[in-house]
Amino acid sequence: MSQLVMQTKAQAATELVPVLVKVQLLQRRLLSEEHRRIFAESWNFIDAYLSCVYGPDSEMYLMLRQAMMARRALILIDGVDEGGQVRAQIETHIAKVLAPQGHIMLVTSRPAGVRAELFREHFHQLRLRPLSMEQQVTVVRQRLGTGHAAQESTEKLIEYIQDKMPVDSETGELVTGNPLVLSMVISIHMSLRFTDGGARMPHSSTALYAMASKAMLERVEHKQRSTPSHGSSASLDELIEAIFFQAHTRQRRVIDDGHLMAAAVSLHSAAQLSAIEFPSFTGKPAIGHYVEIVAGEHAGLFGVVGEANAFQQRGQGIFGGTSVSNDVENQEPCLEVQLDDPGNLESSGLQLPPVVVPLSC
């Protein structure tokens, strides 16, 4: 994303002003009590965010606002998947407010959990290919250097990647085709080569991830060591294991707030968690059931099933973590879901009535 900003600025003929907004930072402002009024009164979230960052009377904000009003801003929204509890709200705002306003945007997200249907009307959807082996070699050489002293270490790491790295089941490529994984492998190699030339590189992907996780947790502990209120890396490690266990038992690849809360409660009292969890359910959806929409534009949102006057062919929901399907004959009334307030809009000062949508949407 930073390279795109630099390339846009470097083009002498461009009439676009790049405006980079990291969703992780946007959601913090959106949830802040201090900025609630600003988001409620602004014409869109980007305008409100820029006002919060630079100040409503600053020259920077006024210039960027003018560029947006003239539709001369290239709005780069980075990391929608990092929107946390307001992710659904931010996604809906991008698709239903910013896009119809006519802004030029580039929106990035990890593929897991993306509501593709929501962005279909106004966006062209692209998926980045994994790094090729040639590209991975180039990255390794750039990170480790090409001098004589680094040559042997570089060749060892390239050989390690080719021989030891597993293949991603989805892409069919080495997992190091993911730039984040490749960077992790290079960092581990660099930390080990100062002791034994990298000879102790882990021999399995499990050991590799364990080493990376340990390094990450130790870094967190080192940064927070001066703050007595923070827990140790050991307790954080225990919490992470519990979170992954909760996601694994529900067969979900995307970790959400529910998994985080369930993990925290399970460490305190497993019996209490069992008492408050939804019971498993394998029957058909019925009026009054609390469900999660798992397909369509509203996938990932929750609500209560009600009865409508229309008809539908097929609906799908999740009950207590179990995915089920509901076939409805043409003669039967359509089941609809009255959704919860998407993304907890009340927390940002935006009041919207509940939305009623078909169960299949």
Secondary structure, DSSP 8 states (H G I E B T S, - for coil): -HHHHHHHHH-TT---EEEEEEHHHHHHHHH-GGGHHHHHHSSSHHHHHHHHHH-TT-HHHHHHHHHHHTT-EEEEEE-GGG-GGGHHHHHHHIIIIITTTT-EEEE---STT--HHHHTTT----------HHHHHHHHHHHH-SSHHHHHHHHHHHHHHHHH--B-TTTSSBGGGSHHHHHHHHHHHHHHHHHHTTTT--SSHHHHHHHHHHHHHHHHHHHHTT-TTS--HHHHHHHHHHHHHHHHHTT-SS--HHHHHHHHHHHH-HHHHHHHS-----S---TT-EEEE-SSTTTT-EEEEEE-SS--SEEEEEETTEEEEEE--TTS--EEEEE--TT-GGGGT------EEETT-
